[in-house]
Amino acid sequence: MPRHRIHVQLDGLLSIHAVRAVRTALAAVPGVLGAEVSMQGAILDAEAPLDRDALDHALGYAGVRVLTLREERGTLPLL
């Protein structure tokens, strides 16, 4: 099954609390299978391209905004 890996650079990740808020917000975005969030940004695994409005809304609720978004399409191993 094709999977998508999305690299997101975020503005507003100033503390570990912001990182946790982003991780929680991303869990509510339809299609996000997993997320690695750090102070530098996030790497998302998704089952299909994400709805950008839903992503922006969730991240805005967490107090951050998207600076850049880069998507890779490929096959990810199932664990």
mmCIF file of the N, C-alpha and C atoms, coordinates in Angstrom:
data_MODEL
# 
_entry.id   MODEL 
# 
loop_
_atom_site.group_PDB 
_atom_site.id 
_atom_site.type_symbol 
_atom_site.label_atom_id 
_atom_site.label_alt_id 
_atom_site.label_comp_id 
_atom_site.label_asym_id 
_atom_site.label_entity_id 
_atom_site.label_seq_id 
_atom_site.pdbx_PDB_ins_code 
_atom_site.Cartn_x 
_atom_site.Cartn_y 
_atom_site.Cartn_z 
_atom_site.occupancy 
_atom_site.B_iso_or_equiv 
_atom_site.pdbx_formal_charge 
_atom_site.auth_seq_id 
_atom_site.auth_comp_id 
_atom_site.auth_asym_id 
_atom_site.auth_atom_id 
_atom_site.pdbx_PDB_model_num 
ATOM 1   N N  . MET A 1 1  ? 0.857  -1.173 0.000  1.00 0.00 ? 1  MET A N  1 
ATOM 2   C CA . MET A 1 1  ? 0.000  0.000  0.000  1.00 0.00 ? 1  MET A CA 1 
ATOM 3   C C  . MET A 1 1  ? 0.906  1.240  0.000  1.00 0.00 ? 1  MET A C  1 
ATOM 4   N N  . PRO A 1 2  ? 0.689  2.166  -0.912 1.00 0.00 ? 2  PRO A N  1 
ATOM 5   C CA . PRO A 1 2  ? 1.502  3.386  -0.931 1.00 0.00 ? 2  PRO A CA 1 
ATOM 6   C C  . PRO A 1 2  ? 1.294  4.188  0.348  1.00 0.00 ? 2  PRO A C  1 
ATOM 7   N N  . ARG A 1 3  ? 2.386  4.695  0.865  1.00 0.00 ? 3  ARG A N  1 
ATOM 8   C CA . ARG A 1 3  ? 2.336  5.533  2.055  1.00 0.00 ? 3  ARG A CA 1 
ATOM 9   C C  . ARG A 1 3  ? 3.005  6.853  1.729  1.00 0.00 ? 3  ARG A C  1 
ATOM 10  N N  . HIS A 1 4  ? 2.739  7.832  2.530  1.00 0.00 ? 4  HIS A N  1 
ATOM 11  C CA . HIS A 1 4  ? 3.302  9.162  2.332  1.00 0.00 ? 4  HIS A CA 1 
ATOM 12  C C  . HIS A 1 4  ? 4.068  9.565  3.588  1.00 0.00 ? 4  HIS A C  1 
ATOM 13  N N  . ARG A 1 5  ? 5.235  10.100 3.394  1.00 0.00 ? 5  ARG A N  1 
ATOM 14  C CA . ARG A 1 5  ? 6.008  10.681 4.495  1.00 0.00 ? 5  ARG A CA 1 
ATOM 15  C C  . ARG A 1 5  ? 6.060  12.179 4.223  1.00 0.00 ? 5  ARG A C  1 
ATOM 16  N N  . ILE A 1 6  ? 5.665  12.959 5.206  1.00 0.00 ? 6  ILE A N  1 
ATOM 17  C CA . ILE A 1 6  ? 5.547  14.395 5.038  1.00 0.00 ? 6  ILE A CA 1 
ATOM 18  C C  . ILE A 1 6  ? 6.458  15.080 6.055  1.00 0.00 ? 6  ILE A C  1 
ATOM 19  N N  . HIS A 1 7  ? 7.378  15.888 5.554  1.00 0.00 ? 7  HIS A N  1 
ATOM 20  C CA . HIS A 1 7  ? 8.298  16.650 6.393  1.00 0.00 ? 7  HIS A CA 1 
ATOM 21  C C  . HIS A 1 7  ? 7.727  18.058 6.552  1.00 0.00 ? 7  HIS A C  1 
ATOM 22  N N  . VAL A 1 8  ? 7.527  18.474 7.787  1.00 0.00 ? 8  VAL A N  1 
ATOM 23  C CA . VAL A 1 8  ? 6.898  19.763 8.062  1.00 0.00 ? 8  VAL A CA 1 
ATOM 24  C C  . VAL A 1 8  ? 7.835  20.605 8.932  1.00 0.00 ? 8  VAL A C  1 
ATOM 25  N N  . GLN A 1 9  ? 8.197  21.771 8.433  1.00 0.00 ? 9  GLN A N  1 
ATOM 26  C CA . GLN A 1 9  ? 8.962  22.726 9.242  1.00 0.00 ? 9  GLN A CA 1 
ATOM 27  C C  . GLN A 1 9  ? 7.945  23.668 9.875  1.00 0.00 ? 9  GLN A C  1 
ATOM 28  N N  . LEU A 1 10 ? 8.049  23.842 11.189 1.00 0.00 ? 10 LEU A N  1 
ATOM 29  C CA . LEU A 1 10 ? 7.046  24.597 11.931 1.00 0.00 ? 10 LEU A CA 1 
ATOM 30  C C  . LEU A 1 10 ? 7.636  25.827 12.598 1.00 0.00 ? 10 LEU A C  1 
ATOM 31  N N  . ASP A 1 11 ? 6.818  26.849 12.720 1.00 0.00 ? 11 ASP A N  1 
ATOM 32  C CA . ASP A 1 11 ? 7.172  28.064 13.450 1.00 0.00 ? 11 ASP A CA 1 
ATOM 33  C C  . ASP A 1 11 ? 6.381  28.060 14.750 1.00 0.00 ? 11 ASP A C  1 
ATOM 34  N N  . GLY A 1 12 ? 7.057  28.251 15.869 1.00 0.00 ? 12 GLY A N  1 
ATOM 35  C CA . GLY A 1 12 ? 6.362  28.312 17.141 1.00 0.00 ? 12 GLY A CA 1 
ATOM 36  C C  . GLY A 1 12 ? 6.711  27.188 18.087 1.00 0.00 ? 12 GLY A C  1 
ATOM 37  N N  . LEU A 1 13 ? 7.600  26.276 17.671 1.00 0.00 ? 13 LEU A N  1 
ATOM 38  C CA . LEU A 1 13 ? 8.018  25.197 18.557 1.00 0.00 ? 13 LEU A CA 1 
ATOM 39  C C  . LEU A 1 13 ? 9.124  25.723 19.471 1.00 0.00 ? 13 LEU A C  1 
ATOM 40  N N  . LEU A 1 14 ? 8.716  26.323 20.561 1.00 0.00 ? 14 LEU A N  1 
ATOM 41  C CA . LEU A 1 14 ? 9.663  26.992 21.447 1.00 0.00 ? 14 LEU A CA 1 
ATOM 42  C C  . LEU A 1 14 ? 9.920  26.238 22.745 1.00 0.00 ? 14 LEU A C  1 
ATOM 43  N N  . SER A 1 15 ? 9.155  25.177 22.995 1.00 0.00 ? 15 SER A N  1 
ATOM 44  C CA . SER A 1 15 ? 9.315  24.442 24.249 1.00 0.00 ? 15 SER A CA 1 
ATOM 45  C C  . SER A 1 15 ? 8.863  23.001 24.068 1.00 0.00 ? 15 SER A C  1 
ATOM 46  N N  . ILE A 1 16 ? 9.207  22.179 25.033 1.00 0.00 ? 16 ILE A N  1 
ATOM 47  C CA . ILE A 1 16 ? 8.759  20.786 25.006 1.00 0.00 ? 16 ILE A CA 1 
ATOM 48  C C  . ILE A 1 16 ? 7.238  20.711 25.110 1.00 0.00 ? 16 ILE A C  1 
ATOM 49  N N  . HIS A 1 17 ? 6.634  21.700 25.739 1.00 0.00 ? 17 HIS A N  1 
ATOM 50  C CA . HIS A 1 17 ? 5.172  21.729 25.845 1.00 0.00 ? 17 HIS A CA 1 
ATOM 51  C C  . HIS A 1 17 ? 4.544  21.940 24.464 1.00 0.00 ? 17 HIS A C  1 
ATOM 52  N N  . ALA A 1 18 ? 5.177  22.769 23.639 1.00 0.00 ? 18 ALA A N  1 
ATOM 53  C CA . ALA A 1 18 ? 4.688  22.984 22.273 1.00 0.00 ? 18 ALA A CA 1 
ATOM 54  C C  . ALA A 1 18 ? 4.826  21.701 21.461 1.00 0.00 ? 18 ALA A C  1 
ATOM 55  N N  . VAL A 1 19 ? 5.916  20.990 21.661 1.00 0.00 ? 19 VAL A N  1 
ATOM 56  C CA . VAL A 1 19 ? 6.118  19.718 20.950 1.00 0.00 ? 19 VAL A CA 1 
ATOM 57  C C  . VAL A 1 19 ? 5.009  18.743 21.322 1.00 0.00 ? 19 VAL A C  1 
ATOM 58  N N  . ARG A 1 20 ? 4.685  18.656 22.588 1.00 0.00 ? 20 ARG A N  1 
ATOM 59  C CA . ARG A 1 20 ? 3.593  17.764 23.031 1.00 0.00 ? 20 ARG A CA 1 
ATOM 60  C C  . ARG A 1 20 ? 2.255  18.206 22.457 1.00 0.00 ? 20 ARG A C  1 
ATOM 61  N N  . ALA A 1 21 ? 2.008  19.511 22.428 1.00 0.00 ? 21 ALA A N  1 
ATOM 62  C CA . ALA A 1 21 ? 0.747  20.015 21.876 1.00 0.00 ? 21 ALA A CA 1 
ATOM 63  C C  . ALA A 1 21 ? 0.633  19.674 20.401 1.00 0.00 ? 21 ALA A C  1 
ATOM 64  N N  . VAL A 1 22 ? 1.730  19.789 19.663 1.00 0.00 ? 22 VAL A N  1 
ATOM 65  C CA . VAL A 1 22 ? 1.720  19.448 18.238 1.00 0.00 ? 22 VAL A CA 1 
ATOM 66  C C  . VAL A 1 22 ? 1.472  17.957 18.061 1.00 0.00 ? 22 VAL A C  1 
ATOM 67  N N  . ARG A 1 23 ? 2.131  17.129 18.844 1.00 0.00 ? 23 ARG A N  1 
ATOM 68  C CA . ARG A 1 23 ? 1.936  15.678 18.742 1.00 0.00 ? 23 ARG A CA 1 
ATOM 69  C C  . ARG A 1 23 ? 0.467  15.316 18.990 1.00 0.00 ? 23 ARG A C  1 
ATOM 70  N N  . THR A 1 24 ? -0.137 15.936 19.997 1.00 0.00 ? 24 THR A N  1 
ATOM 71  C CA . THR A 1 24 ? -1.544 15.683 20.307 1.00 0.00 ? 24 THR A CA 1 
ATOM 72  C C  . THR A 1 24 ? -2.452 16.165 19.180 1.00 0.00 ? 24 THR A C  1 
ATOM 73  N N  . ALA A 1 25 ? -2.175 17.352 18.642 1.00 0.00 ? 25 ALA A N  1 
ATOM 74  C CA . ALA A 1 25 ? -2.997 17.908 17.567 1.00 0.00 ? 25 ALA A CA 1 
ATOM 75  C C  . ALA A 1 25 ? -2.908 17.045 16.305 1.00 0.00 ? 25 ALA A C  1 
ATOM 76  N N  . LEU A 1 26 ? -1.721 16.549 15.992 1.00 0.00 ? 26 LEU A N  1 
ATOM 77  C CA . LEU A 1 26 ? -1.554 15.734 14.787 1.00 0.00 ? 26 LEU A CA 1 
ATOM 78  C C  . LEU A 1 26 ? -2.308 14.411 14.881 1.00 0.00 ? 26 LEU A C  1 
ATOM 79  N N  . ALA A 1 27 ? -2.475 13.898 16.084 1.00 0.00 ? 27 ALA A N  1 
ATOM 80  C CA . ALA A 1 27 ? -3.218 12.655 16.262 1.00 0.00 ? 27 ALA A CA 1 
ATOM 81  C C  . ALA A 1 27 ? -4.677 12.802 15.840 1.00 0.00 ? 27 ALA A C  1 
ATOM 82  N N  . ALA A 1 28 ? -5.175 14.033 15.812 1.00 0.00 ? 28 ALA A N  1 
ATOM 83  C CA . ALA A 1 28 ? -6.575 14.281 15.442 1.00 0.00 ? 28 ALA A CA 1 
ATOM 84  C C  . ALA A 1 28 ? -6.761 14.539 13.948 1.00 0.00 ? 28 ALA A C  1 
ATOM 85  N N  . VAL A 1 29 ? -5.665 14.632 13.182 1.00 0.00 ? 29 VAL A N  1 
ATOM 86  C CA . VAL A 1 29 ? -5.776 14.901 11.744 1.00 0.00 ? 29 VAL A CA 1 
ATOM 87  C C  . VAL A 1 29 ? -6.078 13.594 11.017 1.00 0.00 ? 29 VAL A C  1 
ATOM 88  N N  . PRO A 1 30 ? -7.195 13.530 10.284 1.00 0.00 ? 30 PRO A N  1 
ATOM 89  C CA . PRO A 1 30 ? -7.527 12.308 9.561  1.00 0.00 ? 30 PRO A CA 1 
ATOM 90  C C  . PRO A 1 30 ? -6.420 11.910 8.587  1.00 0.00 ? 30 PRO A C  1 
ATOM 91  N N  . GLY A 1 31 ? -6.039 10.624 8.636  1.00 0.00 ? 31 GLY A N  1 
ATOM 92  C CA . GLY A 1 31 ? -5.035 10.099 7.721  1.00 0.00 ? 31 GLY A CA 1 
ATOM 93  C C  . GLY A 1 31 ? -3.634 10.038 8.283  1.00 0.00 ? 31 GLY A C  1 
ATOM 94  N N  . VAL A 1 32 ? -3.377 10.709 9.417  1.00 0.00 ? 32 VAL A N  1 
ATOM 95  C CA . VAL A 1 32 ? -2.042 10.651 10.018 1.00 0.00 ? 32 VAL A CA 1 
ATOM 96  C C  . VAL A 1 32 ? -1.904 9.324  10.755 1.00 0.00 ? 32 VAL A C  1 
ATOM 97  N N  . LEU A 1 33 ? -0.918 8.531  10.347 1.00 0.00 ? 33 LEU A N  1 
ATOM 98  C CA . LEU A 1 33 ? -0.677 7.236  10.971 1.00 0.00 ? 33 LEU A CA 1 
ATOM 99  C C  . LEU A 1 33 ? 0.316  7.335  12.123 1.00 0.00 ? 33 LEU A C  1 
ATOM 100 N N  . GLY A 1 34 ? 1.208  8.298  12.043 1.00 0.00 ? 34 GLY A N  1 
ATOM 101 C CA . GLY A 1 34 ? 2.208  8.488  13.084 1.00 0.00 ? 34 GLY A CA 1 
ATOM 102 C C  . GLY A 1 34 ? 2.926  9.799  12.870 1.00 0.00 ? 34 GLY A C  1 
ATOM 103 N N  . ALA A 1 35 ? 3.561  10.291 13.926 1.00 0.00 ? 35 ALA A N  1 
ATOM 104 C CA . ALA A 1 35 ? 4.271  11.566 13.829 1.00 0.00 ? 35 ALA A CA 1 
ATOM 105 C C  . ALA A 1 35 ? 5.470  11.550 14.755 1.00 0.00 ? 35 ALA A C  1 
ATOM 106 N N  . GLU A 1 36 ? 6.593  11.996 14.224 1.00 0.00 ? 36 GLU A N  1 
ATOM 107 C CA . GLU A 1 36 ? 7.788  12.246 15.021 1.00 0.00 ? 36 GLU A CA 1 
ATOM 108 C C  . GLU A 1 36 ? 7.908  13.770 15.112 1.00 0.00 ? 36 GLU A C  1 
ATOM 109 N N  . VAL A 1 37 ? 7.810  14.300 16.300 1.00 0.00 ? 37 VAL A N  1 
ATOM 110 C CA . VAL A 1 37 ? 7.832  15.754 16.477 1.00 0.00 ? 37 VAL A CA 1 
ATOM 111 C C  . VAL A 1 37 ? 9.041  16.117 17.329 1.00 0.00 ? 37 VAL A C  1 
ATOM 112 N N  . SER A 1 38 ? 9.789  17.118 16.878 1.00 0.00 ? 38 SER A N  1 
ATOM 113 C CA . SER A 1 38 ? 10.930 17.630 17.635 1.00 0.00 ? 38 SER A CA 1 
ATOM 114 C C  . SER A 1 38 ? 10.900 19.148 17.549 1.00 0.00 ? 38 SER A C  1 
ATOM 115 N N  . MET A 1 39 ? 11.871 19.786 18.165 1.00 0.00 ? 39 MET A N  1 
ATOM 116 C CA . MET A 1 39 ? 11.939 21.239 18.132 1.00 0.00 ? 39 MET A CA 1 
ATOM 117 C C  . MET A 1 39 ? 12.218 21.759 16.720 1.00 0.00 ? 39 MET A C  1 
ATOM 118 N N  . GLN A 1 40 ? 12.675 20.900 15.827 1.00 0.00 ? 40 GLN A N  1 
ATOM 119 C CA . GLN A 1 40 ? 12.952 21.314 14.448 1.00 0.00 ? 40 GLN A CA 1 
ATOM 120 C C  . GLN A 1 40 ? 11.731 21.191 13.540 1.00 0.00 ? 40 GLN A C  1 
ATOM 121 N N  . GLY A 1 41 ? 10.749 20.403 13.915 1.00 0.00 ? 41 GLY A N  1 
ATOM 122 C CA . GLY A 1 41 ? 9.573  20.223 13.077 1.00 0.00 ? 41 GLY A CA 1 
ATOM 123 C C  . GLY A 1 41 ? 8.970  18.851 13.291 1.00 0.00 ? 41 GLY A C  1 
ATOM 124 N N  . ALA A 1 42 ? 8.316  18.343 12.254 1.00 0.00 ? 42 ALA A N  1 
ATOM 125 C CA . ALA A 1 42 ? 7.644  17.060 12.369 1.00 0.00 ? 42 ALA A CA 1 
ATOM 126 C C  . ALA A 1 42 ? 7.813  16.258 11.090 1.00 0.00 ? 42 ALA A C  1 
ATOM 127 N N  . ILE A 1 43 ? 7.843  14.949 11.265 1.00 0.00 ? 43 ILE A N  1 
ATOM 128 C CA . ILE A 1 43 ? 7.810  14.022 10.131 1.00 0.00 ? 43 ILE A CA 1 
ATOM 129 C C  . ILE A 1 43 ? 6.576  13.164 10.340 1.00 0.00 ? 43 ILE A C  1 
ATOM 130 N N  . LEU A 1 44 ? 5.673  13.225 9.385  1.00 0.00 ? 44 LEU A N  1 
ATOM 131 C CA . LEU A 1 44 ? 4.406  12.515 9.483  1.00 0.00 ? 44 LEU A CA 1 
ATOM 132 C C  . LEU A 1 44 ? 4.394  11.330 8.537  1.00 0.00 ? 44 LEU A C  1 
ATOM 133 N N  . ASP A 1 45 ? 3.784  10.242 8.963  1.00 0.00 ? 45 ASP A N  1 
ATOM 134 C CA . ASP A 1 45 ? 3.475  9.122  8.095  1.00 0.00 ? 45 ASP A CA 1 
ATOM 135 C C  . ASP A 1 45 ? 1.968  9.148  7.890  1.00 0.00 ? 45 ASP A C  1 
ATOM 136 N N  . ALA A 1 46 ? 1.563  9.092  6.626  1.00 0.00 ? 46 ALA A N  1 
ATOM 137 C CA . ALA A 1 46 ? 0.134  9.184  6.304  1.00 0.00 ? 46 ALA A CA 1 
ATOM 138 C C  . ALA A 1 46 ? -0.237 8.117  5.294  1.00 0.00 ? 46 ALA A C  1 
ATOM 139 N N  . GLU A 1 47 ? -1.506 7.750  5.294  1.00 0.00 ? 47 GLU A N  1 
ATOM 140 C CA . GLU A 1 47 ? -1.975 6.734  4.356  1.00 0.00 ? 47 GLU A CA 1 
ATOM 141 C C  . GLU A 1 47 ? -2.246 7.325  2.978  1.00 0.00 ? 47 GLU A C  1 
ATOM 142 N N  . ALA A 1 48 ? -2.415 8.629  2.895  1.00 0.00 ? 48 ALA A N  1 
ATOM 143 C CA . ALA A 1 48 ? -2.699 9.328  1.631  1.00 0.00 ? 48 ALA A CA 1 
ATOM 144 C C  . ALA A 1 48 ? -2.312 10.792 1.829  1.00 0.00 ? 48 ALA A C  1 
ATOM 145 N N  . PRO A 1 49 ? -2.311 11.571 0.763  1.00 0.00 ? 49 PRO A N  1 
ATOM 146 C CA . PRO A 1 49 ? -2.047 13.007 0.955  1.00 0.00 ? 49 PRO A CA 1 
ATOM 147 C C  . PRO A 1 49 ? -3.038 13.588 1.970  1.00 0.00 ? 49 PRO A C  1 
ATOM 148 N N  . LEU A 1 50 ? -2.543 14.457 2.826  1.00 0.00 ? 50 LEU A N  1 
ATOM 149 C CA . LEU A 1 50 ? -3.385 15.026 3.878  1.00 0.00 ? 50 LEU A CA 1 
ATOM 150 C C  . LEU A 1 50 ? -4.128 16.257 3.390  1.00 0.00 ? 50 LEU A C  1 
ATOM 151 N N  . ASP A 1 51 ? -5.274 16.493 3.998  1.00 0.00 ? 51 ASP A N  1 
ATOM 152 C CA . ASP A 1 51 ? -6.035 17.717 3.755  1.00 0.00 ? 51 ASP A CA 1 
ATOM 153 C C  . ASP A 1 51 ? -5.269 18.862 4.412  1.00 0.00 ? 51 ASP A C  1 
ATOM 154 N N  . ARG A 1 52 ? -4.728 19.757 3.598  1.00 0.00 ? 52 ARG A N  1 
ATOM 155 C CA . ARG A 1 52 ? -3.887 20.839 4.119  1.00 0.00 ? 52 ARG A CA 1 
ATOM 156 C C  . ARG A 1 52 ? -4.659 21.731 5.073  1.00 0.00 ? 52 ARG A C  1 
ATOM 157 N N  . ASP A 1 53 ? -5.940 21.983 4.808  1.00 0.00 ? 53 ASP A N  1 
ATOM 158 C CA . ASP A 1 53 ? -6.735 22.820 5.712  1.00 0.00 ? 53 ASP A CA 1 
ATOM 159 C C  . ASP A 1 53 ? -6.867 22.167 7.090  1.00 0.00 ? 53 ASP A C  1 
ATOM 160 N N  . ALA A 1 54 ? -7.100 20.853 7.121  1.00 0.00 ? 54 ALA A N  1 
ATOM 161 C CA . ALA A 1 54 ? -7.215 20.140 8.396  1.00 0.00 ? 54 ALA A CA 1 
ATOM 162 C C  . ALA A 1 54 ? -5.888 20.171 9.147  1.00 0.00 ? 54 ALA A C  1 
ATOM 163 N N  . LEU A 1 55 ? -4.784 20.017 8.419  1.00 0.00 ? 55 LEU A N  1 
ATOM 164 C CA . LEU A 1 55 ? -3.457 20.064 9.030  1.00 0.00 ? 55 LEU A CA 1 
ATOM 165 C C  . LEU A 1 55 ? -3.177 21.453 9.604  1.00 0.00 ? 55 LEU A C  1 
ATOM 166 N N  . ASP A 1 56 ? -3.418 22.483 8.803  1.00 0.00 ? 56 ASP A N  1 
ATOM 167 C CA . ASP A 1 56 ? -3.192 23.857 9.264  1.00 0.00 ? 56 ASP A CA 1 
ATOM 168 C C  . ASP A 1 56 ? -4.063 24.198 10.470 1.00 0.00 ? 56 ASP A C  1 
ATOM 169 N N  . HIS A 1 57 ? -5.306 23.755 10.453 1.00 0.00 ? 57 HIS A N  1 
ATOM 170 C CA . HIS A 1 57 ? -6.228 24.032 11.557 1.00 0.00 ? 57 HIS A CA 1 
ATOM 171 C C  . HIS A 1 57 ? -5.736 23.366 12.847 1.00 0.00 ? 57 HIS A C  1 
ATOM 172 N N  . ALA A 1 58 ? -5.362 22.096 12.758 1.00 0.00 ? 58 ALA A N  1 
ATOM 173 C CA . ALA A 1 58 ? -4.897 21.371 13.944 1.00 0.00 ? 58 ALA A CA 1 
ATOM 174 C C  . ALA A 1 58 ? -3.624 21.996 14.499 1.00 0.00 ? 58 ALA A C  1 
ATOM 175 N N  . LEU A 1 59 ? -2.699 22.337 13.623 1.00 0.00 ? 59 LEU A N  1 
ATOM 176 C CA . LEU A 1 59 ? -1.444 22.926 14.078 1.00 0.00 ? 59 LEU A CA 1 
ATOM 177 C C  . LEU A 1 59 ? -1.656 24.335 14.618 1.00 0.00 ? 59 LEU A C  1 
ATOM 178 N N  . GLY A 1 60 ? -2.571 25.083 14.023 1.00 0.00 ? 60 GLY A N  1 
ATOM 179 C CA . GLY A 1 60 ? -2.906 26.408 14.540 1.00 0.00 ? 60 GLY A CA 1 
ATOM 180 C C  . GLY A 1 60 ? -3.491 26.316 15.939 1.00 0.00 ? 60 GLY A C  1 
ATOM 181 N N  . TYR A 1 61 ? -4.297 25.311 16.165 1.00 0.00 ? 61 TYR A N  1 
ATOM 182 C CA . TYR A 1 61 ? -4.880 25.092 17.485 1.00 0.00 ? 61 TYR A CA 1 
ATOM 183 C C  . TYR A 1 61 ? -3.781 24.810 18.510 1.00 0.00 ? 61 TYR A C  1 
ATOM 184 N N  . ALA A 1 62 ? -2.692 24.170 18.058 1.00 0.00 ? 62 ALA A N  1 
ATOM 185 C CA . ALA A 1 62 ? -1.563 23.873 18.940 1.00 0.00 ? 62 ALA A CA 1 
ATOM 186 C C  . ALA A 1 62 ? -0.627 25.074 19.100 1.00 0.00 ? 62 ALA A C  1 
ATOM 187 N N  . GLY A 1 63 ? -0.893 26.149 18.364 1.00 0.00 ? 63 GLY A N  1 
ATOM 188 C CA . GLY A 1 63 ? -0.111 27.364 18.517 1.00 0.00 ? 63 GLY A CA 1 
ATOM 189 C C  . GLY A 1 63 ? 1.097  27.474 17.610 1.00 0.00 ? 63 GLY A C  1 
ATOM 190 N N  . VAL A 1 64 ? 1.133  26.684 16.543 1.00 0.00 ? 64 VAL A N  1 
ATOM 191 C CA . VAL A 1 64 ? 2.247  26.752 15.594 1.00 0.00 ? 64 VAL A CA 1 
ATOM 192 C C  . VAL A 1 64 ? 1.696  26.918 14.186 1.00 0.00 ? 64 VAL A C  1 
ATOM 193 N N  . ARG A 1 65 ? 2.594  27.263 13.258 1.00 0.00 ? 65 ARG A N  1 
ATOM 194 C CA . ARG A 1 65 ? 2.167  27.359 11.862 1.00 0.00 ? 65 ARG A CA 1 
ATOM 195 C C  . ARG A 1 65 ? 3.200  26.692 10.970 1.00 0.00 ? 65 ARG A C  1 
ATOM 196 N N  . VAL A 1 66 ? 2.744  26.238 9.818  1.00 0.00 ? 66 VAL A N  1 
ATOM 197 C CA . VAL A 1 66 ? 3.601  25.543 8.860  1.00 0.00 ? 66 VAL A CA 1 
ATOM 198 C C  . VAL A 1 66 ? 4.439  26.564 8.099  1.00 0.00 ? 66 VAL A C  1 
ATOM 199 N N  . LEU A 1 67 ? 5.760  26.364 8.099  1.00 0.00 ? 67 LEU A N  1 
ATOM 200 C CA . LEU A 1 67 ? 6.651  27.181 7.277  1.00 0.00 ? 67 LEU A CA 1 
ATOM 201 C C  . LEU A 1 67 ? 6.866  26.513 5.923  1.00 0.00 ? 67 LEU A C  1 
ATOM 202 N N  . THR A 1 68 ? 7.213  25.234 5.940  1.00 0.00 ? 68 THR A N  1 
ATOM 203 C CA . THR A 1 68 ? 7.382  24.469 4.701  1.00 0.00 ? 68 THR A CA 1 
ATOM 204 C C  . THR A 1 68 ? 6.816  23.071 4.899  1.00 0.00 ? 68 THR A C  1 
ATOM 205 N N  . LEU A 1 69 ? 6.431  22.486 3.786  1.00 0.00 ? 69 LEU A N  1 
ATOM 206 C CA . LEU A 1 69 ? 5.887  21.133 3.796  1.00 0.00 ? 69 LEU A CA 1 
ATOM 207 C C  . LEU A 1 69 ? 6.436  20.416 2.570  1.00 0.00 ? 69 LEU A C  1 
ATOM 208 N N  . ARG A 1 70 ? 7.062  19.248 2.781  1.00 0.00 ? 70 ARG A N  1 
ATOM 209 C CA . ARG A 1 70 ? 7.599  18.462 1.678  1.00 0.00 ? 70 ARG A CA 1 
ATOM 210 C C  . ARG A 1 70 ? 7.100  17.036 1.830  1.00 0.00 ? 70 ARG A C  1 
ATOM 211 N N  . GLU A 1 71 ? 6.556  16.504 0.752  1.00 0.00 ? 71 GLU A N  1 
ATOM 212 C CA . GLU A 1 71 ? 5.957  15.179 0.802  1.00 0.00 ? 71 GLU A CA 1 
ATOM 213 C C  . GLU A 1 71 ? 6.750  14.180 -0.025 1.00 0.00 ? 71 GLU A C  1 
ATOM 214 N N  . GLU A 1 72 ? 6.980  13.018 0.560  1.00 0.00 ? 72 GLU A N  1 
ATOM 215 C CA . GLU A 1 72 ? 7.583  11.892 -0.149 1.00 0.00 ? 72 GLU A CA 1 
ATOM 216 C C  . GLU A 1 72 ? 6.484  10.847 -0.340 1.00 0.00 ? 72 GLU A C  1 
ATOM 217 N N  . ARG A 1 73 ? 6.478  10.236 -1.483 1.00 0.00 ? 73 ARG A N  1 
ATOM 218 C CA . ARG A 1 73 ? 5.523  9.154  -1.695 1.00 0.00 ? 73 ARG A CA 1 
ATOM 219 C C  . ARG A 1 73 ? 6.320  7.889  -1.899 1.00 0.00 ? 73 ARG A C  1 
ATOM 220 N N  . GLY A 1 74 ? 5.934  6.855  -1.240 1.00 0.00 ? 74 GLY A N  1 
ATOM 221 C CA . GLY A 1 74 ? 6.655  5.591  -1.374 1.00 0.00 ? 74 GLY A CA 1 
ATOM 222 C C  . GLY A 1 74 ? 6.005  4.516  -0.566 1.00 0.00 ? 74 GLY A C  1 
ATOM 223 N N  . THR A 1 75 ? 6.732  3.460  -0.360 1.00 0.00 ? 75 THR A N  1 
ATOM 224 C CA . THR A 1 75 ? 6.236  2.347  0.417  1.00 0.00 ? 75 THR A CA 1 
ATOM 225 C C  . THR A 1 75 ? 7.009  2.294  1.720  1.00 0.00 ? 75 THR A C  1 
ATOM 226 N N  . LEU A 1 76 ? 6.305  2.328  2.812  1.00 0.00 ? 76 LEU A N  1 
ATOM 227 C CA . LEU A 1 76 ? 6.920  2.223  4.124  1.00 0.00 ? 76 LEU A CA 1 
ATOM 228 C C  . LEU A 1 76 ? 6.713  0.809  4.638  1.00 0.00 ? 76 LEU A C  1 
ATOM 229 N N  . PRO A 1 77 ? 7.673  0.277  5.345  1.00 0.00 ? 77 PRO A N  1 
ATOM 230 C CA . PRO A 1 77 ? 7.501  -1.079 5.879  1.00 0.00 ? 77 PRO A CA 1 
ATOM 231 C C  . PRO A 1 77 ? 6.439  -1.088 6.972  1.00 0.00 ? 77 PRO A C  1 
ATOM 232 N N  . LEU A 1 78 ? 5.705  -2.168 7.019  1.00 0.00 ? 78 LEU A N  1 
ATOM 233 C CA . LEU A 1 78 ? 4.722  -2.346 8.084  1.00 0.00 ? 78 LEU A CA 1 
ATOM 234 C C  . LEU A 1 78 ? 5.393  -3.081 9.217  1.00 0.00 ? 78 LEU A C  1 
ATOM 235 N N  . LEU A 1 79 ? 5.228  -2.581 10.417 1.00 0.00 ? 79 LEU A N  1 
ATOM 236 C CA . LEU A 1 79 ? 5.852  -3.217 11.574 1.00 0.00 ? 79 LEU A CA 1 
ATOM 237 C C  . LEU A 1 79 ? 4.865  -4.067 12.315 1.00 0.00 ? 79 LEU A C  1 
# 
